[in-house]
Amino acid sequence: DQQVKQNSPSLSVQEGRISILNCDYTNSMFDYFLWYKKYPAEGPTFLISISSIKDKNEDGRFTVFLNKSAKHLSLHIVPSQPGDSAVYFCAASEVSGANSKLTFGKGITLSVRP
Amino acid sequence: DTAVSQTPKYLVTQMGNDKSIKCEQNLGHDTMYWYKQDSKKFLKIMFSYNNKELIINETVPNRFSPKSPDKAHLNLHINSLELGDSAVYFCASRDLAGGQGTDTQYFGPGTRLTVL
């Protein structure tokens, strides 16, 4: 029972163009969402997050959009760079405090072509 | 100045053996986690500890026993290793005292366990 879904396993974009990575969730109790980036043989690195009280959060080239009614979020990377090539995980949590835990999607492999 | 470190990075062992993976964080966080990334690439939580106290146990077999000697360390001991235990295990930490909106967890580099 996947509560966080990243249905596209991979995405390839040209350097300088926009990368749009999508994520859907089924648990309406999720109230905090995060994106992690992972290079091979390394741990996931936090990229950007958004609370359910917002619909957009921006940090430099990275913007996350949240559509609560559609239970959908997306990560936009503009402009895309070859160093952005990695696996991107969407994650969500529903509880704050000590019992908080992250539920991850399967990840999307982004390739940025020079 | 690694924030979350794990040892060893690679671990190859035979079925039936007992092994341990160590995790340390120097971020001053009070909550630590163990995740398993299986062959299907899903990252799934196994345990969480807050100030040395077990908080989350996601129905992991009792062959897996986490131990937290202090809030900067969370080790994972696995008894009677099975083929299905082969995976990458990630440690993570979080600053629970940061309050609402600080569910951000910081991950270690992972330990690739191969059971032969």
gemmi code that builds the backbone of each chain (N, CA, C; Angstrom):
import gemmi

chains = {
    "A": [
        ("ASP", (0.839, -1.185, 0.000), (0.000, 0.000, 0.000), (0.881, 1.244, 0.000)),
        ("GLN", (1.142, 1.760, -1.202), (2.015, 2.914, -1.324), (1.225, 4.177, -1.030)),
        ("GLN", (1.600, 4.866, 0.018), (0.923, 6.103, 0.354), (1.543, 7.295, -0.362)),
        ("VAL", (2.771, 7.130, -0.815), (3.445, 8.172, -1.588), (3.904, 7.542, -2.897)),
        ("LYS", (3.455, 8.123, -3.996), (3.710, 7.509, -5.295), (4.476, 8.449, -6.217)),
        ("GLN", (5.524, 7.930, -6.783), (6.243, 8.640, -7.827), (6.177, 7.732, -9.041)),
        ("ASN", (5.211, 7.977, -9.880), (4.856, 7.022, -10.918), (5.828, 6.986, -12.087)),
        ("SER", (6.558, 8.064, -12.296), (7.529, 8.057, -13.384), (8.878, 7.652, -12.821)),
        ("PRO", (9.460, 6.564, -13.309), (10.736, 6.124, -12.734), (11.919, 6.974, -13.161)),
        ("SER", (11.768, 7.669, -14.297), (12.909, 8.443, -14.773), (12.449, 9.640, -15.592)),
        ("LEU", (13.367, 10.611, -15.689), (13.111, 11.825, -16.461), (14.428, 12.302, -17.035)),
        ("SER", (14.412, 12.674, -18.308), (15.618, 13.188, -18.950), (15.306, 14.566, -19.524)),
        ("VAL", (16.133, 15.561, -19.194), (15.910, 16.917, -19.689), (17.235, 17.498, -20.178)),
        ("GLN", (17.122, 18.511, -21.012), (18.290, 19.209, -21.528), (18.750, 20.239, -20.499)),
        ("GLU", (20.048, 20.389, -20.382), (20.606, 21.416, -19.509), (19.988, 22.779, -19.833)),
        ("GLY", (19.637, 23.522, -18.789), (19.059, 24.842, -18.978), (17.536, 24.852, -19.028)),
        ("ARG", (16.964, 23.685, -19.276), (15.495, 23.612, -19.334), (14.933, 23.325, -17.947)),
        ("ILE", (13.613, 23.292, -17.862), (12.962, 23.017, -16.579), (12.785, 21.513, -16.380)),
        ("SER", (13.033, 21.060, -15.159), (12.726, 19.684, -14.764), (11.511, 19.737, -13.848)),
        ("ILE", (10.530, 18.905, -14.115), (9.339, 18.833, -13.275), (9.179, 17.398, -12.804)),
        ("LEU", (9.303, 17.217, -11.496), (9.196, 15.897, -10.896), (7.897, 15.856, -10.092)),
        ("ASN", (7.111, 14.840, -10.338), (5.785, 14.755, -9.732), (5.701, 13.709, -8.634)),
        ("CYS", (4.754, 13.939, -7.729), (4.557, 13.043, -6.594), (3.081, 13.101, -6.203)),
        ("ASP", (2.483, 11.964, -5.966), (1.097, 11.893, -5.515), (1.040, 11.151, -4.188)),
        ("TYR", (0.076, 11.484, -3.376), (-0.076, 10.795, -2.100), (-1.544, 10.462, -1.855)),
        ("THR", (-1.769, 9.479, -1.013), (-3.133, 9.032, -0.765), (-3.620, 9.353, 0.652)),
        ("ASN", (-2.690, 9.579, 1.562), (-3.050, 9.804, 2.958), (-3.358, 11.288, 3.188)),
        ("SER", (-4.616, 11.599, 3.424), (-5.011, 13.002, 3.595), (-4.516, 13.591, 4.908)),
        ("MET", (-3.963, 12.754, 5.765), (-3.448, 13.248, 7.038), (-2.015, 13.781, 6.913)),
        ("PHE", (-1.386, 13.540, 5.779), (-0.037, 14.075, 5.582), (-0.102, 15.602, 5.612)),
        ("ASP", (0.817, 16.205, 6.389), (0.782, 17.658, 6.462), (2.142, 18.309, 6.251)),
        ("TYR", (3.133, 17.516, 5.948), (4.461, 18.074, 5.694), (5.118, 17.220, 4.639)),
        ("PHE", (5.701, 17.893, 3.648), (6.222, 17.183, 2.493), (7.650, 17.628, 2.217)),
        ("LEU", (8.470, 16.683, 1.807), (9.877, 16.976, 1.595), (10.353, 16.337, 0.293)),
        ("TRP", (11.383, 16.924, -0.272), (12.097, 16.324, -1.391), (13.541, 16.087, -0.972)),
        ("TYR", (14.016, 14.895, -1.286), (15.395, 14.527, -1.027), (16.057, 14.172, -2.353)),
        ("LYS", (17.338, 14.447, -2.414), (18.150, 14.130, -3.587), (19.190, 13.099, -3.172)),
        ("LYS", (19.408, 12.117, -4.030), (20.357, 11.066, -3.667), (21.281, 10.742, -4.829)),
        ("TYR", (22.572, 10.833, -4.545), (23.584, 10.368, -5.494), (23.930, 8.922, -5.174)),
        ("PRO", (24.453, 8.179, -6.166), (24.840, 6.783, -5.915), (25.824, 6.672, -4.760)),
        ("ALA", (25.623, 5.648, -3.944), (26.508, 5.332, -2.816), (26.548, 6.433, -1.755)),
        ("GLU", (25.553, 7.304, -1.753), (25.449, 8.320, -0.711), (24.054, 8.261, -0.093)),
        ("GLY", (23.904, 8.897, 1.064), (22.593, 8.975, 1.674), (21.755, 10.071, 1.057)),
        ("PRO", (20.433, 10.024, 1.244), (19.569, 11.103, 0.738), (19.930, 12.429, 1.398)),
        ("THR", (19.906, 13.475, 0.605), (20.201, 14.817, 1.093), (18.944, 15.672, 0.995)),
        ("PHE", (18.598, 16.340, 2.087), (17.418, 17.183, 2.092), (17.550, 18.307, 1.070)),
        ("LEU", (16.481, 18.539, 0.328), (16.494, 19.557, -0.711), (15.568, 20.715, -0.379)),
        ("ILE", (14.302, 20.418, -0.187), (13.311, 21.459, 0.055), (12.075, 20.814, 0.668)),
        ("SER", (11.310, 21.593, 1.417), (10.105, 21.058, 2.040), (8.968, 22.066, 1.925)),
        ("ILE", (7.767, 21.598, 2.243), (6.607, 22.472, 2.243), (5.588, 21.962, 3.262)),
        ("SER", (5.025, 22.899, 3.987), (3.965, 22.578, 4.928), (2.626, 22.624, 4.210)),
        ("SER", (1.658, 21.880, 4.725), (0.351, 21.818, 4.072), (-0.412, 23.137, 4.114)),
        ("ILE", (0.058, 24.092, 4.904), (-0.625, 25.387, 4.950), (-0.179, 26.286, 3.807)),
        ("LYS", (0.803, 25.842, 3.049), (1.291, 26.610, 1.908), (1.013, 25.852, 0.615)),
        ("ASP", (1.079, 26.564, -0.495), (0.961, 25.877, -1.781), (2.220, 26.026, -2.622)),
        ("LYS", (3.180, 26.775, -2.098), (4.425, 26.957, -2.857), (5.551, 27.303, -1.907)),
        ("ASN", (6.723, 26.748, -2.186), (7.915, 27.124, -1.453), (9.083, 27.135, -2.430)),
        ("GLU", (9.856, 28.180, -2.347), (10.922, 28.378, -3.333), (12.265, 28.522, -2.630)),
        ("ASP", (13.287, 27.900, -3.223), (14.637, 28.026, -2.689), (15.602, 27.984, -3.859)),
        ("GLY", (15.993, 29.163, -4.310), (16.913, 29.233, -5.442), (16.298, 28.648, -6.703)),
        ("ARG", (16.956, 27.666, -7.274), (16.452, 27.049, -8.517), (15.327, 26.043, -8.269)),
        ("PHE", (15.054, 25.760, -7.012), (14.096, 24.710, -6.658), (12.809, 25.317, -6.105)),
        ("THR", (11.687, 24.850, -6.650), (10.376, 25.271, -6.171), (9.506, 24.037, -5.998)),
        ("VAL", (8.836, 23.948, -4.871), (7.897, 22.857, -4.664), (6.489, 23.451, -4.624)),
        ("PHE", (5.594, 22.799, -5.351), (4.193, 23.193, -5.403), (3.355, 22.092, -4.768)),
        ("LEU", (2.376, 22.499, -3.974), (1.494, 21.542, -3.320), (0.045, 21.837, -3.687)),
        ("ASN", (-0.649, 20.821, -4.184), (-2.082, 20.909, -4.484), (-2.787, 19.905, -3.576)),
        ("LYS", (-3.278, 20.391, -2.438), (-3.854, 19.499, -1.444), (-5.107, 18.810, -1.943)),
        ("SER", (-5.931, 19.525, -2.691), (-7.176, 18.916, -3.153), (-6.905, 17.753, -4.091)),
        ("ALA", (-5.836, 17.860, -4.854), (-5.465, 16.783, -5.779), (-4.505, 15.798, -5.144)),
        ("LYS", (-4.064, 16.080, -3.932), (-3.056, 15.264, -3.245), (-1.842, 15.071, -4.159)),
        ("HIS", (-1.326, 16.180, -4.604), (-0.252, 16.157, -5.581), (0.767, 17.244, -5.256)),
        ("LEU", (2.031, 16.891, -5.366), (3.056, 17.913, -5.277), (4.064, 17.709, -6.398)),
        ("SER", (4.755, 18.788, -6.698), (5.744, 18.701, -7.763), (6.965, 19.537, -7.380)),
        ("LEU", (8.087, 19.112, -7.899), (9.353, 19.823, -7.706), (9.784, 20.350, -9.061)),
        ("HIS", (10.018, 21.664, -9.122), (10.486, 22.293, -10.340), (11.927, 22.712, -10.152)),
        ("ILE", (12.752, 22.384, -11.113), (14.161, 22.780, -11.079), (14.422, 23.622, -12.331)),
        ("VAL", (14.757, 24.899, -12.095), (14.980, 25.804, -13.219), (16.162, 26.731, -12.924)),
        ("PRO", (17.176, 26.814, -13.792), (17.392, 25.916, -14.913), (18.054, 24.629, -14.450)),
        ("SER", (17.815, 23.553, -15.137), (18.422, 22.277, -14.783), (19.908, 22.280, -15.146)),
        ("GLN", (20.699, 21.631, -14.291), (22.142, 21.547, -14.506), (22.578, 20.087, -14.476)),
        ("PRO", (23.654, 19.737, -15.147), (24.109, 18.334, -15.133), (24.323, 17.793, -13.718)),
        ("GLY", (24.749, 18.649, -12.795), (24.944, 18.214, -11.415), (23.660, 17.870, -10.694)),
        ("ASP", (22.519, 18.201, -11.302), (21.230, 17.833, -10.717), (20.881, 16.377, -10.998)),
        ("SER", (21.641, 15.729, -11.840), (21.377, 14.324, -12.172), (21.534, 13.474, -10.917)),
        ("ALA", (20.440, 12.850, -10.502), (20.398, 12.093, -9.253), (19.028, 11.434, -9.150)),
        ("VAL", (18.832, 10.699, -8.058), (17.505, 10.164, -7.753), (16.828, 11.123, -6.774)),
        ("TYR", (15.580, 11.475, -7.055), (14.833, 12.397, -6.212), (13.690, 11.651, -5.541)),
        ("PHE", (13.678, 11.735, -4.213), (12.638, 11.087, -3.427), (11.682, 12.128, -2.877)),
        ("CYS", (10.406, 11.837, -3.001), (9.361, 12.610, -2.358), (9.053, 11.902, -1.031)),
        ("ALA", (8.816, 12.675, 0.028), (8.504, 12.090, 1.325), (7.429, 12.923, 2.006)),
        ("ALA", (6.696, 12.294, 2.915), (5.620, 12.987, 3.612), (5.522, 12.490, 5.043)),
        ("SER", (5.034, 13.368, 5.927), (4.791, 12.963, 7.309), (3.432, 13.494, 7.746)),
        ("GLU", (2.841, 12.810, 8.707), (1.491, 13.188, 9.152), (1.429, 13.582, 10.612)),
        ("VAL", (2.489, 13.325, 11.315), (2.483, 13.583, 12.745), (3.718, 14.357, 13.112)),
        ("SER", (3.576, 15.381, 13.903), (4.733, 16.073, 14.420), (5.089, 15.485, 15.777)),
        ("GLY", (6.260, 15.760, 16.219), (6.637, 15.249, 17.518), (7.419, 13.956, 17.417)),
        ("ALA", (7.541, 13.292, 18.550), (8.395, 12.115, 18.626), (7.921, 10.983, 17.717)),
        ("ASN", (6.631, 10.904, 17.464), (6.122, 9.808, 16.637), (6.190, 10.093, 15.147)),
        ("SER", (6.734, 11.230, 14.794), (6.792, 11.586, 13.382), (7.676, 10.617, 12.617)),
        ("LYS", (7.232, 10.239, 11.451), (8.046, 9.403, 10.585), (7.776, 9.808, 9.148)),
        ("LEU", (8.763, 9.592, 8.302), (8.642, 9.936, 6.896), (8.233, 8.710, 6.096)),
        ("THR", (7.305, 8.898, 5.183), (6.938, 7.878, 4.212), (7.462, 8.331, 2.866)),
        ("PHE", (8.271, 7.486, 2.244), (8.951, 7.845, 1.004), (8.281, 7.236, -0.214)),
        ("GLY", (8.413, 7.949, -1.337), (8.103, 7.377, -2.630), (9.284, 6.553, -3.116)),
        ("LYS", (9.129, 5.982, -4.293), (10.138, 5.076, -4.830), (11.316, 5.805, -5.470)),
        ("GLY", (11.124, 7.084, -5.748), (12.191, 7.870, -6.344), (12.067, 8.002, -7.843)),
        ("ILE", (12.600, 9.109, -8.347), (12.657, 9.369, -9.793), (14.102, 9.657, -10.140)),
        ("THR", (14.597, 8.989, -11.174), (15.963, 9.241, -11.613), (15.951, 10.360, -12.649)),
        ("LEU", (16.571, 11.469, -12.306), (16.657, 12.614, -13.218), (18.011, 12.618, -13.899)),
        ("SER", (17.991, 12.722, -15.219), (19.225, 12.862, -15.990), (19.167, 14.195, -16.724)),
        ("VAL", (20.166, 15.023, -16.506), (20.241, 16.309, -17.186), (21.343, 16.225, -18.224)),
        ("ARG", (20.963, 16.351, -19.481), (21.915, 16.199, -20.595), (22.615, 17.525, -20.868)),
        ("PRO", (23.950, 17.493, -20.993), (24.691, 18.739, -21.273), (24.342, 19.293, -22.659)),
    ],
    "B": [
        ("ASP", (34.001, 16.561, 9.401), (32.873, 17.168, 10.089), (31.548, 16.581, 9.589)),
        ("THR", (31.586, 15.249, 9.323), (30.399, 14.571, 8.816), (29.277, 14.665, 9.834)),
        ("ALA", (28.059, 14.992, 9.379), (26.956, 15.204, 10.298), (26.415, 13.878, 10.835)),
        ("VAL", (26.103, 12.944, 9.916), (25.623, 11.625, 10.294), (26.547, 10.605, 9.627)),
        ("SER", (27.195, 9.799, 10.438), (28.145, 8.833, 9.893), (27.720, 7.418, 10.267)),
        ("GLN", (28.059, 6.493, 9.391), (27.742, 5.090, 9.611), (28.967, 4.244, 9.335)),
        ("THR", (29.120, 3.166, 10.084), (30.168, 2.196, 9.815), (29.633, 0.791, 10.032)),
        ("PRO", (30.017, -0.149, 9.169), (30.844, 0.043, 7.975), (30.011, 0.534, 6.798)),
        ("LYS", (30.640, 0.882, 5.724), (29.915, 1.294, 4.528), (29.450, 0.075, 3.732)),
        ("TYR", (30.261, -0.980, 3.761), (29.900, -2.234, 3.109), (30.086, -3.362, 4.111)),
        ("LEU", (29.170, -4.333, 4.051), (29.232, -5.467, 4.961), (28.767, -6.701, 4.206)),
        ("VAL", (29.661, -7.664, 4.051), (29.345, -8.920, 3.380), (29.521, -10.027, 4.399)),
        ("THR", (28.490, -10.871, 4.537), (28.531, -11.883, 5.578), (27.713, -13.092, 5.168)),
        ("GLN", (27.868, -14.155, 5.919), (27.153, -15.390, 5.628), (25.829, -15.452, 6.381)),
        ("MET", (24.912, -16.185, 5.829), (23.635, -16.441, 6.517), (23.888, -17.009, 7.896)),
        ("GLY", (23.075, -16.586, 8.857), (23.180, -17.111, 10.206), (24.092, -16.325, 11.119)),
        ("ASN", (24.936, -15.476, 10.527), (25.843, -14.671, 11.349), (25.096, -13.540, 12.052)),
        ("ASP", (25.770, -12.970, 13.062), (25.279, -11.782, 13.761), (26.201, -10.624, 13.419)),
        ("LYS", (25.589, -9.474, 13.082), (26.411, -8.313, 12.726), (25.804, -7.038, 13.300)),
        ("SER", (26.651, -6.006, 13.401), (26.197, -4.701, 13.898), (26.599, -3.600, 12.943)),
        ("ILE", (25.743, -2.587, 12.862), (26.028, -1.369, 12.113), (25.955, -0.211, 13.108)),
        ("LYS", (26.960, 0.673, 13.019), (26.996, 1.777, 13.965), (26.615, 3.089, 13.290)),
        ("CYS", (25.996, 3.970, 14.053), (25.604, 5.286, 13.543), (25.874, 6.337, 14.616)),
        ("GLU", (26.430, 7.446, 14.156), (26.714, 8.563, 15.058), (26.320, 9.866, 14.375)),
        ("GLN", (25.727, 10.774, 15.123), (25.440, 12.101, 14.570), (26.013, 13.177, 15.491)),
        ("ASN", (26.592, 14.195, 14.871), (27.184, 15.294, 15.644), (26.393, 16.584, 15.463)),
        ("LEU", (25.094, 16.435, 15.174), (24.235, 17.600, 14.949), (23.543, 18.066, 16.224)),
        ("GLY", (23.715, 17.313, 17.297), (23.024, 17.656, 18.536), (21.542, 17.305, 18.506)),
        ("HIS", (21.136, 16.471, 17.551), (19.736, 16.086, 17.439), (19.352, 15.093, 18.530)),
        ("ASP", (18.058, 15.047, 18.825), (17.608, 14.172, 19.898), (16.853, 12.955, 19.395)),
        ("THR", (16.627, 12.866, 18.099), (15.883, 11.745, 17.544), (16.677, 11.108, 16.411)),
        ("MET", (16.758, 9.795, 16.436), (17.512, 9.074, 15.399), (16.668, 7.933, 14.850)),
        ("TYR", (16.963, 7.549, 13.619), (16.156, 6.569, 12.889), (17.037, 5.553, 12.174)),
        ("TRP", (16.456, 4.396, 11.924), (17.019, 3.436, 10.983), (15.999, 3.189, 9.886)),
        ("TYR", (16.480, 3.246, 8.625), (15.669, 2.956, 7.442), (16.314, 1.813, 6.673)),
        ("LYS", (15.475, 1.088, 5.953), (15.967, 0.033, 5.072), (15.532, 0.363, 3.643)),
        ("GLN", (16.482, 0.303, 2.726), (16.154, 0.454, 1.310), (16.356, -0.889, 0.642)),
        ("ASP", (15.239, -1.492, 0.241), (15.323, -2.841, -0.306), (15.610, -2.807, -1.813)),
        ("SER", (15.530, -3.980, -2.418), (15.879, -4.094, -3.845), (14.928, -3.309, -4.734)),
        ("LYS", (13.729, -3.032, -4.240), (12.766, -2.244, -5.006), (12.949, -0.756, -4.781)),
        ("LYS", (13.963, -0.399, -4.043), (14.384, 0.986, -3.834), (13.526, 1.790, -2.880)),
        ("PHE", (12.520, 1.154, -2.253), (11.735, 1.886, -1.274), (12.549, 2.080, 0.001)),
        ("LEU", (12.486, 3.300, 0.535), (13.075, 3.608, 1.832), (11.987, 3.442, 2.879)),
        ("LYS", (12.173, 2.493, 3.794), (11.135, 2.260, 4.793), (11.704, 2.380, 6.196)),
        ("ILE", (10.963, 3.058, 7.048), (11.441, 3.235, 8.410), (11.399, 1.910, 9.163)),
        ("MET", (12.404, 1.702, 10.000), (12.439, 0.513, 10.851), (12.210, 0.918, 12.308)),
        ("PHE", (13.032, 1.835, 12.785), (12.975, 2.250, 14.192), (13.215, 3.751, 14.303)),
        ("SER", (12.729, 4.314, 15.414), (13.185, 5.644, 15.801), (13.396, 5.665, 17.302)),
        ("TYR", (14.378, 6.450, 17.719), (14.697, 6.640, 19.125), (14.700, 8.132, 19.413)),
        ("ASN", (14.163, 8.484, 20.567), (14.223, 9.860, 21.027), (14.867, 9.875, 22.403)),
        ("ASN", (16.012, 10.536, 22.506), (16.732, 10.572, 23.773), (16.886, 9.180, 24.392)),
        ("LYS", (17.342, 8.261, 23.593), (17.656, 6.887, 23.971), (16.415, 6.024, 24.212)),
        ("GLU", (15.231, 6.556, 23.956), (14.014, 5.792, 24.186), (13.396, 5.376, 22.850)),
        ("LEU", (13.033, 4.094, 22.718), (12.412, 3.605, 21.494), (11.034, 4.235, 21.325)),
        ("ILE", (10.814, 4.844, 20.164), (9.556, 5.508, 19.884), (8.759, 4.754, 18.817)),
        ("ILE", (9.431, 4.395, 17.733), (8.767, 3.720, 16.621), (9.454, 2.384, 16.380)),
        ("ASN", (8.639, 1.338, 16.249), (9.130, 0.020, 15.854), (8.146, -0.470, 14.807)),
        ("GLU", (8.577, -0.436, 13.545), (7.661, -0.758, 12.452), (7.618, -2.250, 12.183)),
        ("THR", (7.173, -3.003, 13.118), (7.000, -4.463, 12.980), (8.192, -5.124, 12.304)),
        ("VAL", (9.339, -4.736, 12.754), (10.574, -5.338, 12.251), (10.809, -6.632, 13.024)),
        ("PRO", (11.301, -7.706, 12.355), (11.574, -8.953, 13.090), (12.455, -8.705, 14.299)),
        ("ASN", (12.226, -9.460, 15.359), (13.002, -9.200, 16.580), (14.449, -9.659, 16.468)),
        ("ARG", (14.842, -10.151, 15.295), (16.279, -10.388, 15.051), (17.031, -9.054, 14.952)),
        ("PHE", (16.269, -7.992, 14.693), (16.858, -6.657, 14.609), (16.692, -5.975, 15.958)),
        ("SER", (17.799, -5.567, 16.541), (17.708, -4.906, 17.841), (18.526, -3.619, 17.816)),
        ("PRO", (17.851, -2.478, 17.852), (18.566, -1.210, 17.932), (19.019, -0.956, 19.358)),
        ("LYS", (20.129, -0.245, 19.465), (20.614, 0.127, 20.789), (21.132, 1.557, 20.739)),
        ("SER", (20.711, 2.347, 21.695), (21.112, 3.755, 21.738), (21.826, 4.029, 23.052)),
        ("PRO", (23.160, 3.979, 23.070), (23.888, 4.236, 24.313), (23.792, 5.682, 24.781)),
        ("ASP", (23.619, 6.589, 23.843), (23.391, 7.992, 24.156), (22.685, 8.615, 22.958)),
        ("LYS", (22.258, 9.855, 23.069), (21.394, 10.382, 22.014), (22.154, 10.696, 20.728)),
        ("ALA", (23.472, 10.594, 20.751), (24.247, 10.812, 19.528), (24.529, 9.524, 18.766)),
        ("HIS", (24.172, 8.400, 19.346), (24.481, 7.111, 18.728), (23.255, 6.214, 18.674)),
        ("LEU", (23.092, 5.543, 17.544), (22.041, 4.532, 17.423), (22.613, 3.401, 16.585)),
        ("ASN", (22.855, 2.268, 17.234), (23.441, 1.128, 16.556), (22.349, 0.110, 16.236)),
        ("LEU", (22.623, -0.687, 15.214), (21.658, -1.705, 14.798), (22.345, -3.055, 14.811)),
        ("HIS", (21.831, -3.953, 15.651), (22.394, -5.300, 15.720), (21.404, -6.262, 15.065)),
        ("ILE", (21.939, -7.137, 14.220), (21.087, -8.094, 13.516), (21.571, -9.500, 13.819)),
        ("ASN", (20.688, -10.308, 14.373), (21.012, -11.701, 14.681), (20.561, -12.626, 13.558)),
        ("SER", (21.234, -13.738, 13.438), (20.821, -14.811, 12.511), (20.451, -14.257, 11.140)),
        ("LEU", (21.390, -13.617, 10.500), (21.131, -12.950, 9.232), (20.546, -13.883, 8.190)),
        ("GLU", (19.594, -13.343, 7.425), (18.935, -14.093, 6.356), (19.203, -13.401, 5.013)),
        ("LEU", (18.995, -14.166, 3.928), (19.229, -13.611, 2.597), (18.415, -12.336, 2.374)),
        ("GLY", (17.178, -12.337, 2.882), (16.280, -11.192, 2.688), (16.694, -9.943, 3.437)),
        ("ASP", (17.694, -10.066, 4.288), (18.174, -8.883, 5.006), (19.120, -8.046, 4.137)),
        ("SER", (19.509, -8.595, 3.005), (20.390, -7.847, 2.098), (19.678, -6.577, 1.636)),
        ("ALA", (20.307, -5.450, 1.880), (19.688, -4.154, 1.577), (20.708, -3.082, 1.926)),
        ("VAL", (20.289, -1.837, 1.692), (21.084, -0.713, 2.176), (20.363, -0.141, 3.384)),
        ("TYR", (21.087, 0.021, 4.478), (20.508, 0.526, 5.711), (21.008, 1.947, 5.947)),
        ("PHE", (20.048, 2.852, 6.155), (20.377, 4.251, 6.377), (19.998, 4.663, 7.788)),
        ("CYS", (20.902, 5.385, 8.410), (20.634, 6.022, 9.680), (20.263, 7.472, 9.401)),
        ("ALA", (19.408, 8.059, 10.227), (19.033, 9.461, 10.057), (18.822, 10.084, 11.432)),
        ("SER", (18.881, 11.411, 11.471), (18.603, 12.097, 12.730), (17.766, 13.337, 12.464)),
        ("ARG", (17.143, 13.814, 13.526), (16.235, 14.951, 13.409), (16.229, 15.702, 14.729)),
        ("ASP", (16.047, 17.020, 14.642), (15.979, 17.842, 15.831), (14.530, 17.978, 16.259)),
        ("LEU", (14.071, 17.088, 17.106), (12.680, 17.103, 17.545), (12.331, 18.393, 18.269)),
        ("ALA", (13.305, 18.951, 18.970), (13.031, 20.157, 19.758), (12.757, 21.361, 18.887)),
        ("GLY", (12.982, 21.219, 17.585), (12.755, 22.339, 16.673), (11.290, 22.667, 16.485)),
        ("GLY", (10.391, 21.730, 16.880), (8.979, 22.052, 16.825), (8.333, 21.779, 15.482)),
        ("GLN", (7.144, 22.319, 15.288), (6.356, 22.099, 14.079), (7.138, 22.486, 12.832)),
        ("GLY", (7.022, 21.640, 11.846), (7.673, 21.954, 10.577), (9.134, 21.576, 10.535)),
        ("THR", (9.597, 20.873, 11.533), (11.001, 20.458, 11.484), (11.091, 18.949, 11.386)),
        ("ASP", (10.270, 18.387, 10.507), (10.328, 16.949, 10.295), (11.484, 16.561, 9.402)),
        ("THR", (12.317, 17.527, 9.067), (13.447, 17.240, 8.189), (14.416, 16.310, 8.874)),
        ("GLN", (14.723, 15.233, 8.200), (15.683, 14.271, 8.713), (16.951, 14.326, 7.866)),
        ("TYR", (18.062, 14.093, 8.524), (19.366, 14.135, 7.871), (19.940, 12.731, 7.894)),
        ("PHE", (20.359, 12.276, 6.722), (20.728, 10.878, 6.542), (22.226, 10.653, 6.514)),
        ("GLY", (22.614, 9.467, 6.977), (23.981, 9.016, 6.814), (24.194, 8.455, 5.410)),
        ("PRO", (25.420, 8.036, 5.088), (25.755, 7.586, 3.742), (25.241, 6.181, 3.406)),
        ("GLY", (24.767, 5.451, 4.399), (24.241, 4.119, 4.146), (25.264, 3.014, 4.376)),
        ("THR", (24.758, 1.841, 4.710), (25.570, 0.629, 4.835), (24.952, -0.430, 3.937)),
        ("ARG", (25.721, -0.875, 2.950), (25.210, -1.907, 2.039), (25.531, -3.263, 2.638)),
        ("LEU", (24.494, -3.962, 3.059), (24.635, -5.293, 3.663), (24.311, -6.352, 2.622)),
        ("THR", (25.229, -7.285, 2.431), (25.015, -8.403, 1.518), (25.140, -9.687, 2.318)),
        ("VAL", (24.077, -10.480, 2.301), (24.071, -11.753, 3.015), (24.169, -12.873, 1.983)),
        ("LEU", (25.206, -13.696, 2.131), (25.449, -14.767, 1.143), (24.932, -16.122, 1.641)),
    ],
}
model = gemmi.Model(1)
for chain_id, residues in chains.items():
    chain = gemmi.Chain(chain_id)
    for i, (resn, *xyz) in enumerate(residues, 1):
        res = gemmi.Residue()
        res.name, res.seqid = resn, gemmi.SeqId(i, " ")
        for name, pos in zip(("N", "CA", "C"), xyz):
            atom = gemmi.Atom()
            atom.name, atom.element = name, gemmi.Element(name[0])
            atom.pos, atom.b_iso = gemmi.Position(*pos), 0.0
            res.add_atom(atom)
        chain.add_residue(res)
    model.add_chain(chain)
structure = gemmi.Structure()
structure.add_model(model)
structure.setup_entities()
